[in-house]
Amino acid sequence: MDAAQGFLDDVWNKLMTIYNKESKRINEFVSHRPLQVGVMDYLQVAWRDGKIHIDIDEPFDWTDSSYKIEAGPYIAELTEERIRTELYPALRKEVEELFLSDKLGPHFFDYRFQIVFSVEMKEEDIHICDQLVNNVKLNQLRQSFQNFITSKIMADLPVLPSVDDQFFFSRHLVNPDLIEQKEDTVDPLIGRLSAKLCSNKERLSEWIGQYTSAMEDWIQNVYLPRYFNRADSYAIEWIPKEERALINPNADQLSFFVYTALQIGKKRPDTREQYLKLAVQLGSKQAEDYIRRGSGKFTPVYKGTYAEIHNNDVTQTIEVRILAEEEAAYGEVLDYMIELLQKGFPKEYSLKLKSKQKSYLPLKKMAKSGLHRFFAAALTYPALYPKLAAYANIAMEPYAWYKDTEPSEKSVMPGTYAVLGLGLYSKDYFPLISRYMQMVDTEHQMIQDGYAEVFIDVHGVEPELMSVLMDILLAGNEEARHVKNFVIDRVELAETLLQELSSKEIYERELVLYRIFGSLEKLKKAATSKQTKPELKPMYAKLLALVS
């Protein structure tokens, strides 16, 4: 058997077995997606370690999921010349014919397909990479993309794209085959869909995650590899290529890179800063200005009587230097921050504080950050409580987080330090506590779990506090524990608790009773225990009846 033909036959027989199985799966779910013309876009055939390896998806560096074939004796006859002039051209021809056909179904192949072919040789390995394009499918996708923008993005509510289509739309926004890679082309489309989703916080958050992820992929897999090498497969460090000095980055693409870095920064400010610094290395004056002074929307420096403040909305940072440790200084800073937020400064910021104050709130798991320290210090001045409440009311936003700590159990919603402090120091702000607890993301924030115990240590358990206590308990994370100092030991407390719970859903009643009594079993035991006051037993029985 001819060596090149033997190699090709073995590869093709295995590949078609794989592809025929995949086609059944693919054709079941792709046919109704207007923004996905096909799925498969990659094939790697390699000879290494004494075997033929086939990958139908781009492999990860840290794993080997290749399909493997034992090669016949023909492999010894394959010279570099025969591989380059006979074997690879024959393989490419077969792949291209299949790619341009509908043999495996109209949705099997995407419009673009990459072939990677490599062979380990004694002297120098062979590595060939080719790109195929199906222009018919590309034009079809371009038309579908434009129709989608008109019918799903620009159309008025209630018209919205499906979540799946929204995902593909986000990917196409960074595809130069479909749209011009310019901020003034892409940003209006992102803004339009974001505006349509603004009343649905979960969908909006999902959309932001989708387009920032698409931009991250474009940066890491398309743009940066032109000019930089990764330090290793797991590192986020990028090392300039030696020949980069000879490359003059396209000004429009560099500007688009800066734009995508800014968008990613809404979720990951540290990543944005890293990308902006890389853009500076590529010669971007725009990125340099952003790092130094922000977007220009806000005056970067404020020098007051009692404090000096710097802000940067791009890096989402505020730096505060307290010049005089007194009430007026913290009031001046609060006035400034309220004005910043009113003008649209990002609520998800971090704060660096230069101050002699080392105060913290009595909540054990709170990050000991500059933000925490600033608000704890401001809370030592009762005259500032109205300003702290005003700040909190504008800062609070569900599914948003201060950037004063790495994402963790210490992450908190904007306004948290001011609100929780006010709730401990003044009864006037219990309505603010209730509003906060109803807004907080109970699935992803945990700091409020321990607040009930601290709140009760300060204010006790009284009938007039039952409403706010209910809000605090119901805001607990699913891992929230029994609140040991929440004791129902008087009839008036039990009656008020019954009244509050009567309007709640069953799952809410169960959560509240668990957090007060430890479990329903413990409540049952208390209802019949000789240790329980006789007048409380029927009240406990009524509480049990609420969840039976």
Buried (B, 14 or more C-beta within 10 A) or exposed (E): EEBBEBBBBBBBEBBBEEBEEBBEEBBEEBEEBBBBBBBBBBBBBBBEEEEBBBBBEEBEEEEEEBBEBEBBEBBEEBEBEBBBEBBBEBBBEBBBEBBBEEBBBBBBBBBBBBBBBBBEEEEEEBEBEBEBBBEEBBEBBBEBBEEBBEEBBBBEEEEBBEEEBBBBBBBBBBBEEBBEBEBEEBBEBBEBBEEBBEEEBEBBBBBBEBBBBBBBEBBBEBBBEEBBBBEEEEEEEBEEBEEBEEEEBEEEBBBBBBBBBBBBBBBBBBBBBBBBBBBBEBEBEBBBBBBEBBEEEBEBEBEBEBBBBBBBBBBBBBBBBBBEEEBBBBBBBBBBBBEBBEEEBBBBBBBBBEBEBEBBBEBEEBBEBBBBBBBBBBBEBEEBBEBBBBBBBBBBBBBBBBBBBEEEBBBBBBBBBBBBBBBBBBEEBBEBBBBBBEBBBBEEBBBBBBBBBBBBEEBEBEBEBBBBBBBBBBBBBEEBBEBEEBEBEBEEBBBBBBEBBEEBEEEBBBBBBBBBBBEBEBBBBBBEEEEBEEEBBEBBBBBBEBBE
